């Protein structure tokens, strides 16, 4: 599947990739990394990725599955400590 990008400034669909520096971290722990960045051929603005409907659906399903998992994990932890508290009090 081919990825598609669109310029947020001029709306152009033609792009090219160029190396740009990406900074990650906070405070003293900042590290720099060179990454390929899609740029608009017309104005040079960083282009945004356009996701297909299938990709949006899979992202939504993954997000819901992760939310459900962490919800059960939180509920299990709460029940464990509640039972522990009731047993030792």
Backbone atoms as SQL, in Angstrom:
CREATE TABLE atoms (id INTEGER PRIMARY KEY, chain TEXT, resi INTEGER, resn TEXT, atom TEXT, x REAL, y REAL, z REAL);
INSERT INTO atoms VALUES
  (1, 'A', 1, 'UNK', 'N', 0.842, -1.170, 0.000),
  (2, 'A', 1, 'UNK', 'CA', 0.000, 0.000, 0.000),
  (3, 'A', 1, 'UNK', 'C', 0.894, 1.243, 0.000),
  (4, 'A', 2, 'UNK', 'N', 0.594, 2.155, -0.879),
  (5, 'A', 2, 'UNK', 'CA', 1.372, 3.378, -0.987),
  (6, 'A', 2, 'UNK', 'C', 0.867, 4.410, 0.017),
  (7, 'A', 3, 'UNK', 'N', 1.795, 5.064, 0.697),
  (8, 'A', 3, 'UNK', 'CA', 1.431, 6.105, 1.647),
  (9, 'A', 3, 'UNK', 'C', 1.164, 7.394, 0.888),
  (10, 'A', 4, 'UNK', 'N', 0.197, 8.162, 1.347),
  (11, 'A', 4, 'UNK', 'CA', -0.084, 9.435, 0.690),
  (12, 'A', 4, 'UNK', 'C', 0.013, 10.568, 1.714),
  (13, 'A', 5, 'UNK', 'N', 0.500, 11.699, 1.229),
  (14, 'A', 5, 'UNK', 'CA', 0.706, 12.873, 2.062),
  (15, 'A', 5, 'UNK', 'C', 0.071, 14.076, 1.379),
  (16, 'A', 6, 'UNK', 'N', -0.307, 15.074, 2.199),
  (17, 'A', 6, 'UNK', 'CA', -0.878, 16.303, 1.663),
  (18, 'A', 6, 'UNK', 'C', -0.328, 17.484, 2.444),
  (19, 'A', 7, 'UNK', 'N', -0.040, 18.562, 1.723),
  (20, 'A', 7, 'UNK', 'CA', 0.502, 19.771, 2.342),
  (21, 'A', 7, 'UNK', 'C', -0.612, 20.514, 3.080),
  (22, 'A', 8, 'UNK', 'N', -0.409, 20.890, 4.355),
  (23, 'A', 8, 'UNK', 'CA', -1.433, 21.630, 5.090),
  (24, 'A', 8, 'UNK', 'C', -1.523, 23.098, 4.660),
  (25, 'A', 9, 'UNK', 'N', -0.463, 23.604, 4.029),
  (26, 'A', 9, 'UNK', 'CA', -0.412, 25.020, 3.668),
  (27, 'A', 9, 'UNK', 'C', -1.060, 25.278, 2.300),
  (28, 'A', 10, 'UNK', 'N', -0.606, 24.567, 1.263),
  (29, 'A', 10, 'UNK', 'CA', -1.107, 24.831, -0.090),
  (30, 'A', 10, 'UNK', 'C', -2.037, 23.731, -0.610),
  (31, 'A', 11, 'UNK', 'N', -2.125, 22.589, 0.111),
  (32, 'A', 11, 'UNK', 'CA', -3.005, 21.503, -0.318),
  (33, 'A', 11, 'UNK', 'C', -2.416, 20.622, -1.408),
  (34, 'A', 12, 'UNK', 'N', -1.128, 20.805, -1.719),
  (35, 'A', 12, 'UNK', 'CA', -0.480, 20.018, -2.766),
  (36, 'A', 12, 'UNK', 'C', -0.304, 18.569, -2.370),
  (37, 'A', 13, 'UNK', 'N', -0.313, 17.691, -3.368),
  (38, 'A', 13, 'UNK', 'CA', -0.169, 16.264, -3.115),
  (39, 'A', 13, 'UNK', 'C', 1.173, 15.706, -3.527),
  (40, 'A', 14, 'UNK', 'N', 2.025, 16.520, -4.139),
  (41, 'A', 14, 'UNK', 'CA', 3.348, 16.063, -4.537),
  (42, 'A', 14, 'UNK', 'C', 4.335, 16.354, -3.411),
  (43, 'A', 15, 'UNK', 'N', 5.167, 15.376, -3.109),
  (44, 'A', 15, 'UNK', 'CA', 6.077, 15.516, -1.985),
  (45, 'A', 15, 'UNK', 'C', 7.384, 14.792, -2.286),
  (46, 'A', 16, 'UNK', 'N', 8.380, 15.094, -1.489),
  (47, 'A', 16, 'UNK', 'CA', 9.662, 14.392, -1.536),
  (48, 'A', 16, 'UNK', 'C', 10.149, 14.232, -0.102),
  (49, 'A', 17, 'UNK', 'N', 11.085, 13.320, 0.092),
  (50, 'A', 17, 'UNK', 'CA', 11.624, 13.080, 1.429),
  (51, 'A', 17, 'UNK', 'C', 12.995, 13.722, 1.563),
  (52, 'A', 18, 'UNK', 'N', 13.222, 14.367, 2.706),
  (53, 'A', 18, 'UNK', 'CA', 14.509, 14.975, 3.018),
  (54, 'A', 18, 'UNK', 'C', 14.853, 14.662, 4.470),
  (55, 'A', 19, 'UNK', 'N', 16.128, 14.634, 4.778),
  (56, 'A', 19, 'UNK', 'CA', 16.576, 14.377, 6.149),
  (57, 'A', 19, 'UNK', 'C', 16.368, 15.633, 6.987),
  (58, 'A', 20, 'UNK', 'N', 15.706, 15.474, 8.121),
  (59, 'A', 20, 'UNK', 'CA', 15.503, 16.557, 9.072),
  (60, 'A', 20, 'UNK', 'C', 15.841, 16.047, 10.470),
  (61, 'A', 21, 'UNK', 'N', 16.222, 16.958, 11.351),
  (62, 'A', 21, 'UNK', 'CA', 16.593, 16.590, 12.702),
  (63, 'A', 21, 'UNK', 'C', 15.356, 16.546, 13.588),
  (64, 'A', 22, 'UNK', 'N', 15.177, 15.440, 14.316),
  (65, 'A', 22, 'UNK', 'CA', 14.080, 15.277, 15.258),
  (66, 'A', 22, 'UNK', 'C', 14.660, 15.258, 16.663),
  (67, 'A', 23, 'UNK', 'N', 14.136, 16.136, 17.531),
  (68, 'A', 23, 'UNK', 'CA', 14.606, 16.213, 18.911),
  (69, 'A', 23, 'UNK', 'C', 13.612, 15.503, 19.813),
  (70, 'A', 24, 'UNK', 'N', 14.121, 14.611, 20.663),
  (71, 'A', 24, 'UNK', 'CA', 13.274, 13.882, 21.602),
  (72, 'A', 24, 'UNK', 'C', 13.831, 14.041, 23.001),
  (73, 'A', 25, 'UNK', 'N', 12.936, 13.975, 23.994),
  (74, 'A', 25, 'UNK', 'CA', 13.349, 14.067, 25.378),
  (75, 'A', 25, 'UNK', 'C', 12.950, 15.401, 25.993),
  (76, 'A', 26, 'UNK', 'N', 13.332, 15.571, 27.250),
  (77, 'A', 26, 'UNK', 'CA', 13.027, 16.798, 27.979),
  (78, 'A', 26, 'UNK', 'C', 14.255, 17.248, 28.755),
  (79, 'A', 27, 'UNK', 'N', 14.386, 18.555, 28.885),
  (80, 'A', 27, 'UNK', 'CA', 15.441, 19.122, 29.724),
  (81, 'A', 27, 'UNK', 'C', 16.829, 18.753, 29.256),
  (82, 'A', 28, 'UNK', 'N', 17.612, 18.188, 30.150),
  (83, 'A', 28, 'UNK', 'CA', 18.988, 17.812, 29.867),
  (84, 'A', 28, 'UNK', 'C', 19.053, 16.554, 29.000),
  (85, 'A', 29, 'UNK', 'N', 17.996, 15.770, 28.993),
  (86, 'A', 29, 'UNK', 'CA', 18.001, 14.467, 28.335),
  (87, 'A', 29, 'UNK', 'C', 17.491, 14.529, 26.899),
  (88, 'A', 30, 'UNK', 'N', 17.793, 15.595, 26.183),
  (89, 'A', 30, 'UNK', 'CA', 17.367, 15.734, 24.789),
  (90, 'A', 30, 'UNK', 'C', 18.364, 15.004, 23.894),
  (91, 'A', 31, 'UNK', 'N', 17.835, 14.221, 22.955),
  (92, 'A', 31, 'UNK', 'CA', 18.699, 13.560, 21.982),
  (93, 'A', 31, 'UNK', 'C', 18.171, 13.864, 20.581),
  (94, 'A', 32, 'UNK', 'N', 19.066, 13.994, 19.652),
  (95, 'A', 32, 'UNK', 'CA', 18.715, 14.341, 18.275),
  (96, 'A', 32, 'UNK', 'C', 18.876, 13.112, 17.387),
  (97, 'A', 33, 'UNK', 'N', 18.005, 13.026, 16.378),
  (98, 'A', 33, 'UNK', 'CA', 18.044, 11.902, 15.458),
  (99, 'A', 33, 'UNK', 'C', 17.653, 12.420, 14.075),
  (100, 'A', 34, 'UNK', 'N', 18.310, 11.961, 13.044),
  (101, 'A', 34, 'UNK', 'CA', 17.985, 12.350, 11.678),
  (102, 'A', 34, 'UNK', 'C', 16.916, 11.395, 11.137),
  (103, 'A', 35, 'UNK', 'N', 15.813, 11.966, 10.640),
  (104, 'A', 35, 'UNK', 'CA', 14.712, 11.164, 10.111),
  (105, 'A', 35, 'UNK', 'C', 14.319, 11.676, 8.728),
  (106, 'A', 36, 'UNK', 'N', 13.756, 10.766, 7.907),
  (107, 'A', 36, 'UNK', 'CA', 13.213, 11.167, 6.613),
  (108, 'A', 36, 'UNK', 'C', 11.876, 11.860, 6.841),
  (109, 'A', 37, 'UNK', 'N', 11.738, 13.073, 6.327),
  (110, 'A', 37, 'UNK', 'CA', 10.533, 13.872, 6.518),
  (111, 'A', 37, 'UNK', 'C', 9.921, 14.191, 5.158),
  (112, 'A', 38, 'UNK', 'N', 8.600, 13.978, 4.990),
  (113, 'A', 38, 'UNK', 'CA', 7.972, 14.336, 3.717),
  (114, 'A', 38, 'UNK', 'C', 7.757, 15.846, 3.624),
  (115, 'A', 39, 'UNK', 'N', 8.243, 16.437, 2.537),
  (116, 'A', 39, 'UNK', 'CA', 8.109, 17.878, 2.317),
  (117, 'A', 39, 'UNK', 'C', 7.356, 18.120, 1.014),
  (118, 'A', 40, 'UNK', 'N', 6.541, 19.170, 0.997),
  (119, 'A', 40, 'UNK', 'CA', 5.786, 19.548, -0.189),
  (120, 'A', 40, 'UNK', 'C', 6.743, 20.065, -1.267),
  (121, 'A', 41, 'UNK', 'N', 6.531, 19.641, -2.517),
  (122, 'A', 41, 'UNK', 'CA', 7.399, 20.092, -3.606),
  (123, 'A', 41, 'UNK', 'C', 7.151, 21.554, -3.957),
  (124, 'A', 42, 'UNK', 'N', 5.925, 22.039, -3.751),
  (125, 'A', 42, 'UNK', 'CA', 5.588, 23.414, -4.130),
  (126, 'A', 42, 'UNK', 'C', 6.107, 24.450, -3.137),
  (127, 'A', 43, 'UNK', 'N', 5.840, 24.244, -1.831),
  (128, 'A', 43, 'UNK', 'CA', 6.174, 25.292, -0.854),
  (129, 'A', 43, 'UNK', 'C', 7.200, 24.860, 0.192),
  (130, 'A', 44, 'UNK', 'N', 7.566, 23.577, 0.249),
  (131, 'A', 44, 'UNK', 'CA', 8.566, 23.127, 1.204),
  (132, 'A', 44, 'UNK', 'C', 8.047, 22.873, 2.602),
  (133, 'A', 45, 'UNK', 'N', 6.748, 22.981, 2.826),
  (134, 'A', 45, 'UNK', 'CA', 6.135, 22.737, 4.141),
  (135, 'A', 45, 'UNK', 'C', 6.145, 21.233, 4.432),
  (136, 'A', 46, 'UNK', 'N', 6.226, 20.865, 5.719),
  (137, 'A', 46, 'UNK', 'CA', 6.159, 19.455, 6.106),
  (138, 'A', 46, 'UNK', 'C', 4.754, 18.939, 5.808),
  (139, 'A', 47, 'UNK', 'N', 4.681, 17.850, 5.046),
  (140, 'A', 47, 'UNK', 'CA', 3.392, 17.304, 4.620),
  (141, 'A', 47, 'UNK', 'C', 2.810, 16.388, 5.690),
  (142, 'A', 48, 'UNK', 'N', 1.487, 16.368, 5.787),
  (143, 'A', 48, 'UNK', 'CA', 0.779, 15.506, 6.730),
  (144, 'A', 48, 'UNK', 'C', 0.386, 14.200, 6.049),
  (145, 'A', 49, 'UNK', 'N', 0.419, 13.116, 6.804),
  (146, 'A', 49, 'UNK', 'CA', 0.038, 11.811, 6.276),
  (147, 'A', 49, 'UNK', 'C', -1.474, 11.717, 6.198),
  (148, 'A', 50, 'UNK', 'N', -1.981, 11.165, 5.115),
  (149, 'A', 50, 'UNK', 'CA', -3.415, 10.923, 4.942),
  (150, 'A', 50, 'UNK', 'C', -3.652, 9.438, 5.154),
  (151, 'A', 51, 'UNK', 'N', -4.476, 9.103, 6.129),
  (152, 'A', 51, 'UNK', 'CA', -4.750, 7.705, 6.464),
  (153, 'A', 51, 'UNK', 'C', -5.989, 7.225, 5.716),
  (154, 'A', 52, 'UNK', 'N', -5.951, 5.955, 5.276),
  (155, 'A', 52, 'UNK', 'CA', -7.113, 5.367, 4.624),
  (156, 'A', 52, 'UNK', 'C', -8.135, 4.980, 5.698),
  (157, 'A', 53, 'UNK', 'N', -9.354, 4.644, 5.258),
  (158, 'A', 53, 'UNK', 'CA', -10.404, 4.250, 6.200),
  (159, 'A', 53, 'UNK', 'C', -10.014, 2.989, 6.966),
  (160, 'A', 54, 'UNK', 'N', -9.355, 2.042, 6.291),
  (161, 'A', 54, 'UNK', 'CA', -8.942, 0.800, 6.955),
  (162, 'A', 54, 'UNK', 'C', -7.928, 1.078, 8.063),
  (163, 'A', 55, 'UNK', 'N', -6.984, 1.993, 7.801),
  (164, 'A', 55, 'UNK', 'CA', -5.991, 2.328, 8.815),
  (165, 'A', 55, 'UNK', 'C', -6.634, 3.030, 10.003),
  (166, 'A', 56, 'UNK', 'N', -7.596, 3.910, 9.741),
  (167, 'A', 56, 'UNK', 'CA', -8.296, 4.599, 10.840),
  (168, 'A', 56, 'UNK', 'C', -9.067, 3.613, 11.711),
  (169, 'A', 57, 'UNK', 'N', -9.721, 2.639, 11.069),
  (170, 'A', 57, 'UNK', 'CA', -10.489, 1.637, 11.818),
  (171, 'A', 57, 'UNK', 'C', -9.552, 0.791, 12.672),
  (172, 'A', 58, 'UNK', 'N', -8.418, 0.352, 12.103),
  (173, 'A', 58, 'UNK', 'CA', -7.492, -0.481, 12.877),
  (174, 'A', 58, 'UNK', 'C', -6.890, 0.302, 14.045),
  (175, 'A', 59, 'UNK', 'N', -6.603, 1.603, 13.848),
  (176, 'A', 59, 'UNK', 'CA', -6.095, 2.423, 14.946),
  (177, 'A', 59, 'UNK', 'C', -7.131, 2.547, 16.058),
  (178, 'A', 60, 'UNK', 'N', -8.396, 2.722, 15.681),
  (179, 'A', 60, 'UNK', 'CA', -9.466, 2.854, 16.666),
  (180, 'A', 60, 'UNK', 'C', -9.638, 1.550, 17.444),
  (181, 'A', 61, 'UNK', 'N', -9.586, 0.413, 16.744),
  (182, 'A', 61, 'UNK', 'CA', -9.735, -0.893, 17.400),
  (183, 'A', 61, 'UNK', 'C', -8.577, -1.133, 18.356),
  (184, 'A', 62, 'UNK', 'N', -7.361, -0.827, 17.924),
  (185, 'A', 62, 'UNK', 'CA', -6.197, -1.007, 18.801),
  (186, 'A', 62, 'UNK', 'C', -6.281, -0.120, 20.037),
  (187, 'A', 63, 'UNK', 'N', -6.726, 1.122, 19.851),
  (188, 'A', 63, 'UNK', 'CA', -6.860, 2.039, 20.978),
  (189, 'A', 63, 'UNK', 'C', -7.903, 1.522, 21.962),
  (190, 'A', 64, 'UNK', 'N', -9.025, 0.992, 21.448),
  (191, 'A', 64, 'UNK', 'CA', -10.079, 0.463, 22.314),
  (192, 'A', 64, 'UNK', 'C', -9.600, -0.778, 23.058),
  (193, 'A', 65, 'UNK', 'N', -8.841, -1.645, 22.381),
  (194, 'A', 65, 'UNK', 'CA', -8.328, -2.851, 23.031),
  (195, 'A', 65, 'UNK', 'C', -7.353, -2.492, 24.148),
  (196, 'A', 66, 'UNK', 'N', -6.481, -1.509, 23.897),
  (197, 'A', 66, 'UNK', 'CA', -5.539, -1.089, 24.940),
  (198, 'A', 66, 'UNK', 'C', -6.261, -0.468, 26.123),
  (199, 'A', 67, 'UNK', 'N', -7.288, 0.322, 25.858),
  (200, 'A', 67, 'UNK', 'CA', -8.060, 0.945, 26.930),
  (201, 'A', 67, 'UNK', 'C', -8.753, -0.110, 27.772),
  (202, 'A', 68, 'UNK', 'N', -9.329, -1.112, 27.108),
  (203, 'A', 68, 'UNK', 'CA', -10.019, -2.188, 27.830),
  (204, 'A', 68, 'UNK', 'C', -9.027, -2.973, 28.689),
  (205, 'A', 69, 'UNK', 'N', -7.850, -3.287, 28.139),
  (206, 'A', 69, 'UNK', 'CA', -6.834, -4.026, 28.884),
  (207, 'A', 69, 'UNK', 'C', -6.415, -3.273, 30.132),
  (208, 'A', 70, 'UNK', 'N', -6.116, -1.984, 29.993),
  (209, 'A', 70, 'UNK', 'CA', -5.673, -1.213, 31.147),
  (210, 'A', 70, 'UNK', 'C', -6.806, -0.986, 32.139),
  (211, 'A', 71, 'UNK', 'N', -8.039, -0.958, 31.669),
  (212, 'A', 71, 'UNK', 'CA', -9.179, -0.869, 32.577),
  (213, 'A', 71, 'UNK', 'C', -9.286, -2.103, 33.450),
  (214, 'A', 72, 'UNK', 'N', -9.141, -3.277, 32.830),
  (215, 'A', 72, 'UNK', 'CA', -9.170, -4.532, 33.596),
  (216, 'A', 72, 'UNK', 'C', -7.985, -4.632, 34.547),
  (217, 'A', 73, 'UNK', 'N', -6.833, -4.160, 34.104),
  (218, 'A', 73, 'UNK', 'CA', -5.649, -4.170, 34.954),
  (219, 'A', 73, 'UNK', 'C', -5.856, -3.273, 36.175),
  (220, 'A', 74, 'UNK', 'N', -6.427, -2.111, 35.968),
  (221, 'A', 74, 'UNK', 'CA', -6.702, -1.194, 37.068),
  (222, 'A', 74, 'UNK', 'C', -7.739, -1.771, 38.020),
  (223, 'A', 75, 'UNK', 'N', -8.791, -2.364, 37.470),
  (224, 'A', 75, 'UNK', 'CA', -9.823, -2.986, 38.301),
  (225, 'A', 75, 'UNK', 'C', -9.248, -4.146, 39.112),
  (226, 'A', 76, 'UNK', 'N', -8.420, -4.976, 38.482),
  (227, 'A', 76, 'UNK', 'CA', -7.797, -6.101, 39.188),
  (228, 'A', 76, 'UNK', 'C', -6.895, -5.635, 40.311),
  (229, 'A', 77, 'UNK', 'N', -6.129, -4.597, 40.076),
  (230, 'A', 77, 'UNK', 'CA', -5.248, -4.051, 41.111),
  (231, 'A', 77, 'UNK', 'C', -6.068, -3.503, 42.273),
  (232, 'A', 78, 'UNK', 'N', -7.139, -2.786, 41.956),
  (233, 'A', 78, 'UNK', 'CA', -8.005, -2.237, 43.003),
  (234, 'A', 78, 'UNK', 'C', -8.618, -3.365, 43.841),
  (235, 'A', 79, 'UNK', 'N', -9.133, -4.404, 43.178),
  (236, 'A', 79, 'UNK', 'CA', -9.740, -5.522, 43.917),
  (237, 'A', 79, 'UNK', 'C', -8.713, -6.256, 44.765),
  (238, 'A', 80, 'UNK', 'N', -7.511, -6.442, 44.241),
  (239, 'A', 80, 'UNK', 'CA', -6.458, -7.122, 44.986),
  (240, 'A', 80, 'UNK', 'C', -6.137, -6.372, 46.272),
  (241, 'A', 81, 'UNK', 'N', -5.935, -5.061, 46.180),
  (242, 'A', 81, 'UNK', 'CA', -5.598, -4.293, 47.374),
  (243, 'A', 81, 'UNK', 'C', -6.782, -4.154, 48.324),
  (244, 'A', 82, 'UNK', 'N', -7.996, -4.143, 47.791),
  (245, 'A', 82, 'UNK', 'CA', -9.177, -4.105, 48.666),
  (246, 'A', 82, 'UNK', 'C', -9.299, -5.384, 49.468),
  (247, 'A', 83, 'UNK', 'N', -9.109, -6.532, 48.829),
  (248, 'A', 83, 'UNK', 'CA', -9.161, -7.810, 49.521),
  (249, 'A', 83, 'UNK', 'C', -8.020, -7.923, 50.521),
  (250, 'A', 84, 'UNK', 'N', -6.848, -7.448, 50.137),
  (251, 'A', 84, 'UNK', 'CA', -5.702, -7.467, 51.047),
  (252, 'A', 84, 'UNK', 'C', -5.970, -6.597, 52.267),
  (253, 'A', 85, 'UNK', 'N', -6.556, -5.438, 52.051),
  (254, 'A', 85, 'UNK', 'CA', -6.862, -4.532, 53.143),
  (255, 'A', 85, 'UNK', 'C', -7.916, -5.142, 54.079),
  (256, 'A', 86, 'UNK', 'N', -8.953, -5.752, 53.511),
  (257, 'A', 86, 'UNK', 'CA', -10.000, -6.364, 54.326),
  (258, 'A', 86, 'UNK', 'C', -9.482, -7.571, 55.086),
  (259, 'A', 87, 'UNK', 'N', -8.570, -8.316, 54.484),
  (260, 'A', 87, 'UNK', 'CA', -8.046, -9.524, 55.125),
  (261, 'A', 87, 'UNK', 'C', -7.132, -9.193, 56.287),
  (262, 'A', 88, 'UNK', 'N', -6.307, -8.144, 56.162),
  (263, 'A', 88, 'UNK', 'CA', -5.351, -7.826, 57.206),
  (264, 'A', 88, 'UNK', 'C', -5.831, -6.768, 58.185),
  (265, 'A', 89, 'UNK', 'N', -7.080, -6.298, 58.060),
  (266, 'A', 89, 'UNK', 'CA', -7.532, -5.305, 59.018),
  (267, 'A', 89, 'UNK', 'C', -8.343, -5.909, 60.134);
